Amino acid sequence: MENIANKKPKNILKKIALSILGVLLIIVMTFFTLDFYVVNNGKKRIITVEEAQKLENVDCILVLGASVRYNYPSKMLEDRLLQGISLYIKGVSPKMLMSGDHGNDDYDEVNIMKNYAVEKGIPSEKIFMDHAGFSTYESIYRAKEVFKVKKMVIVTQEYHLYRALYIAKKLGIEAYGVPADKREYSGQSYRDLREKVARNKDFWQVIFKPEPRYLGDSIPVSGNGNSTND
């Protein structure tokens, strides 16, 4: 009788352990499945500079923000800006939209981005700034709702483009992506892992479509970019 009594707790623990293992396996499989799904959908709209030049009626070139240091773009952001500027010069679109984090007075991505482009010869009135692009999802949501963008070319590094293009598609924007991978970037392994998590998060965000933290009045990119100066 004692042996039978001792076996029951062991069997229960075994079932619990197997159940937990099964749940963890499902979570891991779901994680990698959603990651693959977002990447596979996004890559279909990644194009070359030459292909971008053949597009018509592109409302703007959206350059997604990244870190800035000592009032200068990081290497990753600088490459995005150089690619966006190149696309503008080649006539892909008559307007640029710089979207990034300007949530605090002491941290400002978008003015640094615009100033960099102006120093490269892009007219100030052709450059719009989205001061509340705190995430990729918010940048693209606001591009549609605030800046009234219907068709755009997104510029960022390729690993990031998959998600940006997926979000744009699900939010109803016709978007294409041109990669800005001009060099190797330190810490990329960490970014790749973080991006997998972000793809899973945004897979659900585009289903429920929560509003960004800030929306505000409409500022169509058909107007004058200086209206976004602060």
C-alpha positions in Angstrom: 0.0 0.0 0.0 2.9 2.4 0.8 4.5 1.8 -2.7 1.2 2.6 -4.4 0.8 5.8 -2.3 4.3 6.9 -3.1 3.8 6.4 -6.8 0.7 8.7 -7.0 2.6 11.9 -6.1 5.4 11.0 -8.5 2.9 10.4 -11.3 1.2 13.7 -10.6 4.5 15.5 -10.7 5.4 13.8 -13.9 2.2 14.9 -15.5 2.7 18.5 -14.3 6.2 18.5 -15.7 5.1 17.2 -19.0 2.3 19.7 -19.2 4.7 22.6 -18.5 7.1 21.3 -21.1 4.3 21.0 -23.6 3.2 24.6 -22.9 6.8 25.9 -23.2 7.2 24.0 -26.5 4.0 25.6 -27.9 5.2 29.0 -26.8 8.6 28.5 -28.5 7.0 27.2 -31.7 4.6 30.1 -31.8 7.4 32.6 -31.3 9.5 31.3 -34.2 6.4 30.7 -36.4 5.3 34.3 -36.0 8.8 35.6 -36.5 9.1 33.7 -39.8 5.6 34.8 -40.9 6.4 38.5 -40.4 9.8 38.2 -42.2 8.4 36.2 -45.1 5.6 38.8 -45.6 7.8 41.8 -45.3 10.6 40.7 -47.6 8.2 40.6 -50.6 8.3 44.4 -50.7 12.0 45.0 -50.2 13.4 46.5 -53.5 16.5 48.0 -54.9 17.3 51.7 -55.5 16.7 51.1 -59.2 13.3 49.5 -58.6 12.4 52.4 -56.3 13.1 54.9 -59.1 10.4 53.2 -61.2 7.7 53.7 -58.6 5.1 56.4 -59.3 3.3 58.8 -57.0 5.3 58.1 -53.8 4.1 60.4 -51.1 7.3 60.3 -49.1 10.5 58.6 -48.2 10.2 57.5 -44.5 13.5 57.4 -42.7 13.1 55.5 -39.3 15.0 56.9 -36.4 17.8 55.4 -34.4 20.1 56.5 -31.6 22.0 59.8 -31.7 25.1 60.7 -29.8 26.5 64.1 -29.1 24.1 65.7 -31.5 25.2 63.5 -34.4 23.5 60.4 -35.9 24.8 57.0 -34.9 26.4 55.0 -37.7 23.2 53.0 -38.2 21.1 56.2 -38.4 23.6 57.9 -40.7 23.4 55.1 -43.2 19.6 55.4 -43.2 19.8 59.1 -43.8 22.4 58.7 -46.6 20.1 56.1 -48.3 17.1 58.3 -47.9 18.8 61.3 -49.2 20.1 59.3 -52.2 16.5 58.2 -53.0 15.3 61.8 -52.8 18.0 63.0 -55.1 17.2 60.3 -57.6 13.6 61.4 -57.7 11.9 58.6 -55.8 9.7 61.1 -53.9 9.5 64.9 -53.5 9.2 64.6 -49.7 11.1 63.1 -46.8 9.6 62.1 -43.4 12.0 61.8 -40.5 10.4 59.8 -37.7 12.0 59.2 -34.4 12.1 59.9 -30.6 11.8 63.5 -29.4 10.0 62.8 -26.2 12.4 64.8 -24.0 14.1 68.1 -24.4 17.5 66.5 -23.9 17.0 63.8 -26.5 16.1 64.6 -30.1 16.5 62.3 -33.0 14.4 64.1 -35.6 15.9 67.5 -35.6 19.4 65.9 -35.9 18.1 63.8 -38.8 16.6 66.9 -40.5 19.7 69.0 -40.0 21.9 66.3 -41.4 19.7 66.1 -44.6 19.6 69.9 -44.9 23.4 70.0 -44.7 23.5 67.5 -47.5 21.5 69.9 -49.7 17.9 68.8 -49.2 15.5 71.9 -48.9 14.1 72.3 -45.4 10.5 72.6 -46.7 10.8 69.1 -48.3 11.5 67.5 -45.0 8.9 66.7 -42.4 9.6 65.6 -38.8 7.5 63.2 -36.8 8.5 64.0 -33.2 6.5 61.2 -31.7 7.8 58.2 -33.7 8.7 56.3 -30.5 8.4 52.9 -32.1 8.2 51.4 -35.5 4.5 50.8 -35.1 3.9 54.4 -34.0 6.0 55.8 -36.8 4.0 54.0 -39.5 0.6 54.5 -37.8 1.3 58.2 -37.6 2.6 58.4 -41.2 -0.9 57.3 -42.3 -3.1 59.1 -39.8 -1.2 62.3 -39.1 0.9 62.8 -42.3 -1.8 61.3 -44.6 0.7 59.0 -46.4 -0.8 56.5 -48.8 2.3 55.3 -50.6 5.9 55.4 -49.3 9.3 54.0 -49.4 10.7 53.0 -46.0 14.4 53.3 -45.3 16.1 51.3 -42.5 18.4 48.3 -42.2 17.1 45.1 -43.8 16.6 43.2 -40.5 14.3 46.0 -39.4 12.6 46.4 -42.8 10.7 43.1 -42.6 8.7 44.3 -39.6 8.2 47.9 -40.8 6.8 46.7 -44.2 4.6 44.1 -42.5 3.1 46.8 -40.2 2.5 49.1 -43.2 0.7 46.4 -45.1 -1.6 45.6 -42.2 -2.3 49.3 -41.6 -3.3 49.8 -45.2 -0.3 51.7 -46.6 1.3 50.8 -49.9 4.9 50.6 -48.8 8.2 49.4 -50.2 11.5 49.2 -48.5 15.1 50.0 -49.5 17.8 48.6 -47.1 20.4 50.9 -45.7 23.1 48.3 -44.9 26.3 50.1 -45.8 28.6 48.6 -43.2 28.7 46.1 -40.2 27.2 47.3 -37.0 28.4 46.4 -33.5 25.9 44.6 -31.3 23.9 43.2 -34.3 23.4 39.8 -32.7 21.6 41.5 -29.8 19.5 43.6 -32.2 18.5 40.5 -34.2 17.2 38.8 -31.0 15.4 41.9 -29.9 13.9 42.3 -33.3 12.4 38.7 -33.1 10.6 39.8 -29.9 9.4 43.0 -31.6 8.1 41.1 -34.6 6.0 38.9 -32.3 4.7 42.0 -30.4 3.8 43.9 -33.6 2.1 40.8 -35.1 -0.6 41.3 -32.4 -0.5 45.1 -32.5 -1.6 45.3 -36.1 -4.5 43.0 -35.3 -5.8 45.2 -32.5 -4.5 48.5 -33.9 -4.1 50.5 -30.7 -3.6 54.3 -31.2 -0.1 55.7 -30.6 0.5 57.7 -27.4 0.2 60.9 -29.5 -1.8 61.7 -32.7 -2.6 65.3 -32.9 -3.7 67.4 -35.9 -3.2 66.3 -39.5 0.0 67.5 -41.2 -0.2 66.2 -44.8 3.2 65.6 -46.5 1.7 67.4 -49.5 2.4 70.6 -47.6 5.4 72.4 -46.3 7.8 70.5 -44.1 8.7 73.6 -42.1 5.3 73.3 -40.4 6.8 70.5 -38.3 9.8 72.6 -37.1 9.9 73.3 -33.4 
